[in-house]
Amino acid sequence: MTEAYFVGLMSSAGYRKKDIQKPIIGIINSYTDVNPGHKPFAELVQYVKEGIWAAGGTPGEFGVPAPCDGMAQGPGMHYILPQRDLIAASVEAMVEAHGFDGLVFLGSCDKIIPGMLMAAAHLDLPAIFLTAGAMLPYQEAGKVYCTSDLKEAIGKFKKGEIDEKTFDRWRENMCSSAGTCSMYGTANTMGAFLEATGVAPFGSSTMLFCDGRKTRQARNVGERIVELVQEGKRFSHFMNDVSLRNGIKHISASGGSTNAVLHTLALAKVMNVKFDLQDFDQVQSSVPVVAKFKPSAALNINDFHQAGGVPAVLATIKDKLDLSAPLAMGGTLGAFLNEFDETIDRNVIKTQEEALLPDGCFSIIKGNLAPLGAVVKKSGVEPQMYHHVGPAVVFNSEEEVRDYLINKTVEPGSVLVVRYEGPKGGPGMRELSIPAAMLVGMGLHTSVAMITDGRFSGATRGPCVGHITPEAWVGGPLALVEDGDIIEIDLERNLIELKVSEAEVELRRKNIQKPTRKLNGVLAAYRNGVGGAEQGAVWLYRDDWND
């Protein structure tokens, strides 16, 4: 009876009886009009469907939320990280309800790819990913700009380095087309991670959205997913402990986003792979940094693609990788790299002997201010700021520090402490990308540090320490800092210390006063259920629900 009902309803949706006797492929499409990184999927999905039909499968498309981090700055940012887990849950619910045989994930941006990865790992059906491709860089007067430059322009405008006419022109033009922002932020870091782990076609994340090869990729993905269903190769065949480590090594070698720390830890938890912050550090520090891109360098994602892209970085660190890892598009990583003969631009992607840093792009730091760890993108910090000691200036929200940067004088040497922005405290672990970019635009990134239990954007550079755990909301040491306290940050010794006596710390602990933040709806549920950043800030895919 249920089969008859299914046939009847699928028939009313336009499917023939013989169509639903084929492998039914769910296409999870994050297309939206209001996110440039996802707008190309309106067209790309048609080519994926063509590939599925051509290979003897039947496509069925459905959507998920696809928020843009850049547009959600400020109050909207509370809702961004929660949507990672909501996206994963919505995919799970739809797929389990309808019983698809295989999945194609169309996603590009910061929380959408991680959410889709979590869903794919949980469902463990045959699955392939495809990103939309990169935004065209903006050129003006012989210089090339992208989204991270626009954020830093806020600080330049505040400092008086550019006039309002220039600022307005940049606002309208720097994000110059559809596609992911042409910088190595979280979106492209996670897109490159898909390639490096073998679950997306090579070149897919770094090529321009309008490249004709993107259409061919979409058709290839459509055909290949039907083959994977027929071969019975589930997602775990490709995404496992081995490929996870390969992907992290690529992120580190190419100077990726700190948000990748959060997302790979969350993915590992869903995969039931034992992997914590120290494991991440051990893996990421095992490779040299051989490339850097905006905002940590002058080159953009199109430059990365022209220099050889993800395959070129993987070829460069080949001896650090597990080459037995299979690729969803066919073959193994070792077989692919053995045949890789594209020219690598060594002005862009250095050899290991000419590495920019010897031991990874991140510093995972600990100390009495972050007993469970914190994260900083070392490759985006000027060397003179690897060690910094200065007095704290304390803020209880992003709004407070933004107001301070706009209206007050920031003293060189300061450590700006932004607390109660963690997963529970925010809630939502907001990224402080605009305050961080303002510091750079104001020229303070060589004299002022910023630390937080919130996050920073992949577009952040400078001495910005995020993910401080435990967070202030649950009584972490960040809640005890007062204006004028001396804080030491040392990226070489992986240390962050509050220079206050233990007796004084214990006295302050008795008088902690959290800000009042009454909640309801999604954010209330998120605060109640989300875990710590040191474990990926997992909410709906925690492993202790049945305890």
Secondary structure by P-SEA (a helix, b strand, c coil): caaaaaaaaaaaacccccccccbbbbbbcccccccccccccccaaaaaaaaaaaacbbbbbbbbbbbbccccccccccaaaaaaaaaaaaaaaaaaaacccbbbbbcccaaaaaaaaaaaaaaccccccccccccbbbbcccccccaaaaaaaaaaaaaccccaaaaaaaaacccccccccccccaaaaaaaaaaaaccccccccccccccaaaaaaaaaaaaaaaaaaaacccccccccaaaaaaaaaaaaaaccccaaaaaaaaaaaaacccccaaaaaaaaacccccccccccccccaaaaaaaccaaaaaaaacccccccccccccccaaaaaaaccccccccccccccccccccccccccccccccccccccccccccccccccccccccccaaaaaaaaacccccccbbbbbcccccccccccccaaaaaaaaaaacccccbbbbccbbbccccccccccccccccccccccccccccbbbbbbccccbbbccccaaaaaaaaacccccbbbbccaaaaaaaccccccccccccccccccc
